[in-house]
Structure formats: C-alpha cells, structure tokens
Amino acid sequence: MIVIKNKAAIDKMHMAGQLLAGIMAEMSDRIEVGVSTLELDRLIEEKMRRAGLFPVCKGYGGYKYATCISLNDVVIHGVPSDKNILKIGDFVKIDVAGSYKHYCADMTRSFFVGKVGTVVKRLAAAAQWALDCAIKEIAPGKHLSDISVVIQKEVERDGFGVVRTFAGHGIGRGLHEDPEVPNFGKPGEGPLLREGMTLAIEPMITEHGHEVVTARDGWSIKTVDGGLAAHVEDTVVVLRDGAQVLTRI
C-alpha cells in the first residue's frame, strides 16, 4: 500500500533530509588516504545522533552499522570495516538513512580519494545526471515507470549498465515502503504519481554488464565482472507541480 504523506509528515522527512545532507557535505574533508570505512561509519553515526537523527540502517535486518560504504566494484550495501583502508583512486559511495521524529530520509553520495580514473568520473556523472533527469520527470498523473525509463535511457546512452535486481523505494515512517522504483522499464506502467507520495530514487549503474552478486559478507553487492559501479540517491516528495528533493540543501 502506498502511503500519501500529509504536511506534518513531509516536514519531518524534510528535516531528516536536511540534517543528513548537512552531515554528508561535511564528509568531503574526511575522505582521504589511510582512513578506514569503519572510521567513516562511526563518525557519521556520531554526527547523526548529535543532530537528533536515529541511524535507521543500524539493526535493520540484523545489519550492524549506521551506513553502507561501497568501494569501487561494490554497487550497494558495502559493509564498513577496519580492513577497508582508503587509497588513491578509490571510488567511495556512502549510503545513509536517518529518521527524525520517526520519519525517514535516505540518501547516497559519491566521493573520490585523490586522483581517480576517467571512468570513475564518467560513471559518477552519469548516475547523477540520470537521477536529476528522473526527478525532473516527476509530476502527479505520470506513471511510476516514467521515472524508471528516464534513468535507463540516460544511463545506457552514456554506455553504462543498469542494475536490475535492486531498486529505489517508497519511504516514510518505514525505510522501505511501497512502491518499488526500478531503474529500468517501459513507459506508462505502474501506479500513478500522486501529490504527497515520497520516494527514494537511486540509480545503480555499472561500467560493463549489469549482473551483480552478493559478496561473502552476505551484504555487499558487487558487479559480477569486476567492473566499477556507481550509486546515488535522493529522497523526494511529489508536489502539485513537480517534486521537491528533501535531501539536498
């Protein structure tokens, strides 16, 4: 069931999103050679709790951390570890969800460690462009799949693959609510967008083939062929005349 949010709920989600966005903006200076992904996770959790945000991922389905930090060929759900030490050229994706007064926001941002390769820059730019184009597509009366089509079209036009086994999602009091928001599809399918719907839209794209596999840790989702992967995410609310991004300052 898709839950339509009232103004009070949207205001809380907006606050969660603004606080998260502020924290993620502060992380740019902390992404450097020699830092472990576990250190980054602990720092983000500390900042979240200090800001009045509850780290929704921690304890979700038995997960032990406040963030997912995915490096290079890891698409999503990378597990923070003191063994994952950042080095020059790493492509870092940090996915974090926080709730404010029981309402959630979810976002992912990309970071580069020092000088990175051209493909990394192209992947990151393609994922961000696809997300921005999808958000511009949002309006009441359009079909959910119209978002998906835009993402797939823009990503594949850049020569990259679109992950098919994971998707964006509805969000609100729950981190994952209906509906699913795939990153591929055909136009004119799925539920109609309505004012007050809240969605986490998250292109997950690959350098080569779109096939993925779960790593030995049981969480990290990696490309099968070892190619690089990008992931970016924002929480949005459908408005009368478009959409508002709740996780951008």
C-alpha positions as CSV (number, residue, x, y, z in Angstrom):
1,M,0.0,0.0,0.0
2,I,1.3,3.4,-1.0
3,V,1.1,5.9,1.9
4,I,0.3,9.5,1.0
5,K,2.0,11.9,3.4
6,N,0.4,14.9,5.0
7,K,2.3,18.2,5.6
8,A,3.4,17.2,9.1
9,A,4.9,14.0,7.9
10,I,6.7,15.7,5.0
11,D,8.0,18.4,7.3
12,K,9.6,15.8,9.5
13,M,11.1,14.0,6.4
14,H,12.4,17.3,5.2
15,M,14.1,17.9,8.5
16,A,15.7,14.4,8.4
17,G,16.8,15.0,4.8
18,Q,18.3,18.4,5.6
19,L,20.2,17.1,8.6
20,L,21.5,14.2,6.6
21,A,22.6,16.4,3.7
22,G,24.5,18.6,6.0
23,I,26.4,15.7,7.5
24,M,27.2,14.3,4.2
25,A,28.5,17.7,3.0
26,E,30.9,17.7,5.9
27,M,32.3,14.3,4.9
28,S,34.3,15.5,1.9
29,D,37.2,16.6,4.0
30,R,37.3,13.2,5.8
31,I,37.5,11.1,2.7
32,E,41.3,10.7,2.5
33,V,44.0,8.1,2.1
34,G,44.6,5.9,5.2
35,V,41.1,6.3,6.7
36,S,39.1,3.1,7.1
37,T,35.4,2.8,6.1
38,L,34.7,1.8,9.7
39,E,36.1,5.1,10.9
40,L,33.8,6.9,8.5
41,D,30.8,5.0,9.6
42,R,31.5,5.8,13.3
43,L,32.0,9.5,12.5
44,I,28.7,9.7,10.6
45,E,26.8,7.9,13.3
46,E,28.2,10.2,15.9
47,K,27.2,13.3,13.8
48,M,23.7,11.8,13.2
49,R,23.0,11.2,16.9
50,R,24.3,14.6,17.8
51,A,21.9,16.2,15.3
52,G,18.9,14.3,16.6
53,L,18.8,11.7,13.9
54,F,18.3,8.0,14.5
55,P,20.5,5.8,12.3
56,V,17.8,3.6,10.7
57,C,20.2,1.2,9.0
58,K,21.7,0.1,12.3
59,G,19.8,-3.1,13.3
60,Y,17.8,-3.2,10.1
61,G,17.5,-6.8,9.2
62,G,20.4,-7.6,11.5
63,Y,22.8,-5.0,9.9
64,K,25.3,-3.7,12.4
65,Y,26.3,-0.3,11.0
66,A,24.8,3.2,10.5
67,T,25.9,3.4,6.9
68,C,26.7,1.3,3.9
69,I,30.0,2.3,2.3
70,S,30.7,0.7,-1.1
71,L,34.1,0.9,-2.8
72,N,34.9,0.6,-6.5
73,D,33.1,-2.6,-7.8
74,V,30.7,-2.7,-4.9
75,V,27.4,-1.3,-6.1
76,I,25.5,-1.1,-2.8
77,H,25.4,-2.4,0.8
78,G,29.1,-2.3,1.4
79,V,29.9,-3.2,5.0
80,P,32.2,-0.7,6.9
81,S,35.4,-2.4,8.1
82,D,38.7,-1.5,9.7
83,K,40.3,-3.6,6.9
84,N,38.9,-1.4,4.1
85,I,41.5,1.4,4.1
86,L,41.0,4.2,1.5
87,K,43.7,4.5,-1.1
88,I,44.4,6.9,-4.0
89,G,41.9,6.3,-6.8
90,D,39.1,4.7,-4.7
91,F,35.5,5.4,-5.7
92,V,33.5,5.7,-2.5
93,K,29.7,5.6,-2.2
94,I,28.2,6.3,1.2
95,D,24.5,5.4,1.7
96,V,22.9,6.6,4.9
97,A,19.3,6.8,6.2
98,G,18.2,8.7,9.3
99,S,14.9,9.3,10.9
100,Y,13.7,12.5,12.7
101,K,10.6,12.1,14.9
102,H,10.0,8.7,13.4
103,Y,10.1,9.8,9.7
104,C,12.9,8.8,7.4
105,A,15.1,10.2,4.7
106,D,17.6,8.2,2.7
107,M,20.5,9.4,0.5
108,T,23.7,8.3,-1.1
109,R,26.7,10.4,-2.2
110,S,29.9,9.6,-4.1
111,F,33.4,10.7,-3.2
112,F,36.8,10.4,-4.8
113,V,40.0,9.6,-3.0
114,G,42.6,11.8,-4.6
115,K,43.0,11.5,-8.3
116,V,40.7,8.9,-9.9
117,G,40.4,7.5,-13.4
118,T,38.3,8.9,-16.2
119,V,35.8,6.0,-16.0
120,V,35.1,6.7,-12.3
121,K,34.3,10.4,-13.1
122,R,32.1,9.4,-16.1
123,L,30.2,6.8,-14.0
124,A,29.6,9.2,-11.2
125,A,28.5,11.9,-13.6
126,A,26.2,9.5,-15.5
127,A,24.5,8.3,-12.3
128,Q,24.0,11.9,-11.0
129,W,22.6,13.1,-14.4
130,A,20.2,10.1,-14.6
131,L,18.9,10.9,-11.1
132,D,18.5,14.6,-11.9
133,C,16.6,13.8,-15.1
134,A,14.4,11.4,-13.3
135,I,13.5,14.0,-10.7
136,K,12.5,16.5,-13.4
137,E,10.2,13.9,-14.8
138,I,8.1,13.6,-11.6
139,A,4.6,15.1,-11.7
140,P,1.2,14.0,-10.5
141,G,-0.6,11.9,-13.1
142,K,2.5,10.4,-14.6
143,H,3.2,6.7,-14.1
144,L,5.9,5.4,-11.8
145,S,7.7,3.7,-14.6
146,D,8.2,7.0,-16.4
147,I,10.9,7.7,-13.8
148,S,12.5,4.3,-14.5
149,V,12.5,4.8,-18.2
150,V,14.4,8.1,-17.9
151,I,17.1,6.6,-15.7
152,Q,17.6,3.7,-18.1
153,K,17.7,5.8,-21.2
154,E,20.2,8.3,-19.8
155,V,22.5,5.7,-18.3
156,E,22.5,3.5,-21.4
157,R,23.1,6.5,-23.6
158,D,26.3,7.0,-21.7
159,G,27.3,3.4,-22.4
160,F,26.8,2.0,-18.9
161,G,24.7,-0.8,-17.5
162,V,21.6,-0.5,-15.2
163,V,21.3,-2.9,-12.2
164,R,18.0,-4.7,-12.4
165,T,17.9,-6.8,-9.2
166,F,17.7,-3.8,-6.8
167,A,15.5,-0.7,-6.9
168,G,14.6,2.5,-5.2
169,H,11.5,2.6,-3.0
170,G,8.8,4.4,-1.2
171,I,9.8,5.9,2.2
172,G,8.2,7.5,5.2
173,R,7.8,6.0,8.7
174,G,9.4,2.9,7.2
175,L,12.7,3.0,5.5
176,H,11.3,0.8,2.7
177,E,7.7,1.3,1.7
178,D,5.7,0.7,-1.4
179,P,6.2,1.3,-4.3
180,E,9.4,-0.2,-5.7
181,V,11.2,2.3,-8.1
182,P,13.2,0.3,-10.6
183,N,15.9,1.9,-12.7
184,F,14.6,0.4,-15.9
185,G,11.3,-0.4,-17.6
186,K,8.7,0.7,-20.1
187,P,6.7,4.0,-20.0
188,G,3.2,4.2,-18.8
189,E,3.3,1.3,-16.3
190,G,2.9,1.1,-12.5
191,P,0.9,3.3,-10.2
192,L,0.2,6.9,-11.0
193,L,2.2,9.5,-9.1
194,R,0.2,11.5,-6.6
195,E,0.8,14.6,-4.6
196,G,2.2,13.6,-1.2
197,M,4.0,10.4,-2.4
198,T,7.5,10.2,-1.1
199,L,10.2,8.2,-2.9
200,A,13.8,7.3,-2.6
201,I,15.2,7.3,-6.1
202,E,18.5,5.7,-6.6
203,P,20.2,4.9,-9.9
204,M,22.7,1.9,-9.5
205,I,24.8,1.6,-12.6
206,T,27.8,-0.4,-13.8
207,E,30.8,0.1,-16.0
208,H,30.0,-3.0,-18.1
209,G,27.4,-5.7,-17.6
210,H,24.5,-5.2,-15.1
211,E,24.8,-8.6,-13.4
212,V,25.6,-8.5,-9.7
213,V,26.5,-10.9,-7.0
214,T,26.4,-10.9,-3.1
215,A,29.9,-11.0,-1.5
216,R,31.0,-13.4,1.2
217,D,30.0,-10.9,3.9
218,G,26.3,-11.6,3.0
219,W,25.6,-7.9,2.4
220,S,27.9,-6.3,-0.2
221,I,26.5,-6.3,-3.8
222,K,29.3,-6.4,-6.3
223,T,29.5,-6.5,-10.1
224,V,30.0,-10.0,-11.4
225,D,32.6,-8.9,-14.0
226,G,34.6,-6.8,-11.5
227,G,33.7,-3.5,-13.3
228,L,33.2,-0.3,-11.4
229,A,29.8,0.7,-10.1
230,A,28.1,4.0,-9.2
231,H,25.2,4.7,-6.9
232,V,23.5,8.0,-6.0
233,E,20.2,8.6,-4.1
234,D,17.8,11.3,-3.0
235,T,14.5,11.3,-1.1
236,V,11.8,13.3,-2.9
237,V,8.2,14.3,-2.4
238,V,5.7,14.6,-5.3
239,L,4.2,18.1,-5.3
240,R,1.3,19.6,-7.3
241,D,3.7,20.9,-10.0
242,G,6.7,18.5,-9.8
243,A,8.9,17.3,-7.0
244,Q,10.9,18.6,-4.1
245,V,14.2,17.0,-3.1
246,L,14.3,16.6,0.6
247,T,18.0,15.5,0.8
248,R,19.6,18.5,-0.8
249,I,20.5,21.7,1.0
